[in-house]
Amino acid sequence: MHITVEPRENHAILHLRGEFDTYYVPSLQEEVEGLIKAGVSRAVLNLRLVKFINSTALGAIIKAAKQLDAEGGKLVISRPSKFCRDIIAKVGLDRVVGMYDTDEEAAANLGGAPAAATGVTDPFEEDNSAVLFSPVDASRIEYVMTESAKDDQTVNPVHGHEFGSRWSGIGRMSGLSEESLSFTWGGGNTGLDAFRMAQLLALGTEWKIKFRLPLLQRGYCEAVAKVSEVEEREDGVKVEATFSDIDEETRASIRQYAADMSYLKDELRRATDA
């Protein structure tokens, strides 16, 4: 990663480029400390060209914001890449460090008080990554899908064809541990009501699961999980599934992800303490 400092009249813009991970955290710290020594306490962090950012780097941004705040200044973020914007919003960092679409808008918001999670009991939000699930036993699809859904030529939301043996659903992750994964599902384009969704994802059924861990640089994690709990809701179902077949590399990735989330949760809570 490269950092370029652009001095302005009463603040500085730090342009970051590349992958912002643990290795480059000291670089940001050095730049912030250099600004403070030079009497500059207001800074804009431009993340337009940052392709990846991990939990340690997010923690470093929180630390930099606190350092500048202690000097009577402020840190804000401008022009975040899509990856950065998604991660920052999902972990709740934008409640502590303001995030803006342009350098000019960011600079205009340097004069006020630092952002705070006023009235929020817990600024941390679990990551709601997409979860792809498909049945181990493809016959479940034929068993559950009603004739009316077939007559309506309901389209598979993943593969774009009528329901068949390759059908997959797309849910949103709501919880993750080494033992299990939970997700919500609104039915996609299936036309199923919550009762039928619960029938499809019945207790004891096994599903091939694919999910991402955004703070780790890897593609989809894959596992087989058995449904252990199904809750019908007004807008769909919430499902908990216990892993029945998962490799050690994926377990290790989940452990790292959980540690990253715990670290960020603690950092954000400290940053929002009154």
N, C-alpha and C positions, 0 to 999 in steps of 0.2 A: 504494500500500500504506500502511496505517496501523499504527503500533505503540503499544500501550497498556502502560504499566508498572504492574504490581500489586505493591506492596511487601508482603512477608511478614516474619515475625519474624527469620528468619536467611537469607533469600534473596529473590529477586524473580522474578516471572513476567512474561515479555514476550509479550503477545498480538499476533500478527501477523494482518493481514487484507488480502486482495486478491492481487495478483500480485507476487511477490518476484523482481524481475529486477535487472539491472545498475544501473539508475537508482536503486534504493532501497538498494543496498548501504551507502552512506554513512550512511543513517539508522540501520541496525543498529549500525554501528561507533560512531556518536555515543552511542547508548543504552548500549552496553557500556562505553565509556570513562567515561560519566557514572556508571554503577554502581560502577566501580572507584574513581573519585574520591570517591564517597560511602562507600567502605569495604565495598561489597557485592561479593563474589567468587563467589557461587553463584547461578546463574540457570537458570530453566526457559524454554525457547522453545516456546510454544504455537502449533502450526501448523494448528489445526483449520480455520481459515477462509482458508488460503492455497490459492488455486486453481491457481497455477502457480509453479514455481521453476526458475531456470536454473542453468547451471554456475557463473557468477560468484557467485551468491547462495549456492550450496553451498560454494564456496570461502570466502566470508565467514563462514559458520558455523564452518568449520574454524579460521579465524583467530581468531574470537571465543573458541572453546574453548581455543585455545593461550594467548590473553591471560589468560583467567580461571585457567587452570592455573598460569601463571607467578605469579599472585597467591595461590596456594595454594587456589584454588577449583575450580569445575567448571561445565560447561554440559551440560545434557541437553535432550532434545526430548520434548514431550508432545503427545498427541492429534493426530498428523499426519493431514491429509486423505489420502484414498486416493491422490491423485496424488503427494503428497509422500512418503507411505510407500513407494510403489512405486519412485520414483526414488532415495530414500535407501538402500533395501535393494539396489537393482540396482547402484549405484556403490560400495557398501560403506561409506558414511558412518556407518552405525549401528555399525560396528566401532570407530569413533573417538569418536562422540558417542552416548551411550545414548539409546534411543527407547522411550517408555512410553505406555501407553494412557490414563492419567489424570494430572492435575496432582499428585495426592497420591502416586501411585506414583513419578512423576518426582522429586518433592521428597524422598521417602524414599531415593532413590539419589544424592543430592547429597553425602552425607557420605563416600563411599568414594573410591578413586582413580579418575582418568579411565579410560574404557574404552580398551583397547589390543588390537591384533591380535597377541597373543602366539602365537608359533609359526607365524604366517602369513607366507609369504615374499612374497606380493603381495596387499595388501588390496583391490586393484581388481578388479572383475568387469565383464566386457563386458555390455552391455545385451542381454537376450534378448527383444527385442520380437517380436510376432507378425508373420509373413510370410504373406500370402495369395498363392497362385500358381494360375494357370489356363493351359491350353495355348493357344498361338497357333493350332495345328492341332488342332481339337476332335476329329478322327478318332482321335487317340491314345487317347482315353478308351475308345472302342469296341474298339480294337485290344488294349488291355491288360486291361481288366476281364474276368474269367473268367465263364463261364456260371454257375458255382456262386455267385459273388458276386451276380449278377443274380437268381438263383433265391431267394437269401436276402433279396432286396429291401433290399440295403444302402442306407442313407440318406446323401445328400450332407450332410456336416457343416456346410456353409455355408448352402445354400439350402433344405435340409429336404425335398428330393424325391429320387427315384431318379436314378442317374447319368445325365447327359445332356450336351448341348453346353455348358451353363452351369456345369459342375462346377468347383469351386475347392477346393484343399487349404489347410490351415493348418499352417505350420511355425513354428520358433522361430529367430530370427536368432542366428548364432554368430560372424559377422564381417562387416565392411563397409569398403569403400574406394571411391574414385572409380571404380575399374575393375570391381569385382565385389562380390557379396554371397554369403555362405554361410549355410546354414540346415540344421537337422535336422528330420526328419519321421518320425513314428511310424506313419503310415498312417491316422490318424483312425479313422473308422468304415468304411473301405473293405474290411476283411477281407483286404487284401493282405499277403503276407509280404515280407521285405526284398528278396528276389530280384525279385518283381513290382514293388515300389516302384522299384527301380533300373531296371527295364524301362520303367516309365512315365516316369521322369525320366532318360532315356538321354542319353549324350553327344551334343552337337550339337543337341538339341531346344531350341526357343525357348519361353519362358514369359512371360506377363504377370505382373509382380511388383508387389505393393503392400506397403509397410512404413512404419512410423512412426519418427520421430526424437524421442523423448520430451522432450529438453531444448529443442526448438525448437517454437514455437507455430505449427504448421501441421498439416493433416490428413495423410492418407496420401500418401506419395510414390509415384509410379508410374513404371515403366520396363519395357522388354522386355529379357530376359537369356537368353543361350544357355548351357546346361549345359556346363561344362568339366571337371567332376570329380564322380564319384559313389562314395561309400564305403558298402558294406553293413555294417550293425551289427546286434547282437543285438536291439536295440529299434527298428530302423528304418534310415534312411539319413541320411548327411550329404552335402549337395549344395553345390557351388560353381558359381555362374553368373556369366558375364561380361556386363556390360551391352552390348547391341547397339543400343539405342535409348533415350536418356535426355536430357531437356532440360537446359539450362544452369542453370536455377533449382534443379533437383533436385541437380545436381552441386555447386552452391555450398552447398546445405544440407548435403550429405554432408561437404564440406570443413569447414564450421563445426562439425558434430557431431564429427568426428574431432579437431578442435582442442579442443573442450570436454572430450572424454574424456581427451585427453592432459594437459590442464591439471589435471583432477580427479585423475588418476593420480599426477601429480607432487605435488600438495598432500597427498593421502592418504599417500603414502610418507614425505613430510617429517614429517607428523603422527605417524607410527608409528615413526619412527626412535628407537632407544634412546638 
